[in-house]
Amino acid sequence: MNEQVRPVMLEQVSQAAKQPKPPLLSRRYALEIRQQLAWHWQAVIIGLALLLGLGISAAILVAAGVPAGELLNEFVVLTVFDAQSLKAVLFQASPMILVGLAGCMAFRAKFWNLGLEGQMIWGAIGATAISLFEVGPPALRLPLMLAAAIGCGLLWALAPVVLKLRLKVNEIISTLMLNYLAINFLLHLLYGSWKDPRSSFPYSPQFQPFERLPELFDGISAAVPLAVVVALLALWFLGISRAGLYLRFVDANPRVAGAVGVPVQKMIIGTVLISGA
């Protein structure tokens, strides 16, 4: 039976191969999401996305009347090739890197934490409170500020977690709305009791030298290598550790993960609290 069917199948395949292919525009295409992608391809895609975004922004500014030469000099030459400006960019990018890594933790557990801005603000409020009220000796001031920042950010992230797990409130709404509460409370402090008494501008008094991260070399703040170290730890946590393996289960299918014994709710609470801290 198989020997009789095989020649017929081969003939059908050969006839299909001889038929002319339809034009490219008339073919039917399907887009499929790849579950796995090599890291170098991910880097290429992210790099192209950044270049596309920068190109669109530059085109809008040029269309608005900004000279292309001035734009190149302001945003590329003076930013990248000027040592002082580059140090400032790296210093300001360090907390953004940490916040982005925190968001990755929550997103891996399918908790859409859009309250990173509010959590960062409350972390800054906690650290500033330690400085303003001079809590602890100078030698312990910086660790105390770090602990206060972690605690305040963690507590601010705990509210939407409880609302989601207990009352089924969508975390996109709760985390996003909490950002506005944090921003307005910060403005209340900066325009009120925490305003610098030596000036009328809305910012808190300057931290003491022992309340800041030290400069390591050539004016580079310790925040820059700290952000790199935290990024490597996040890579290990998500890609190698057992908790990262559990998170991949939760990300792929929370119901199946719960059925095979993975503590889904505990993983969600843990990652969100880590991201909030």
Buried (B, 14 or more C-beta within 10 A) or exposed (E): EEEEEEEEEEEEEEEEEEEEEEEEEEEEEEEEEEEEEEEEEEEEEEEEEEEEEEEEEBEEBEEEEEEEEEBEEEBEEEEEEEEEEBBBEBBEBBBEBBBBBBBBBBBBBBBBBBBBBBBBBBBBBBBBBBBBEEEBEEEEBBEBBBBBBBBBBBBBBBBBBEBBEEEEBEBBEBBBEBBEBBEEBBEEBBEEEBBEEEEEEBEBBEBEEEBBBEEEEEEBBBBBEBBEEBBEEBEEBBEEEEBBEBBBBBBEEBEEBBEEEBEBBEBBBBBBBBBBB
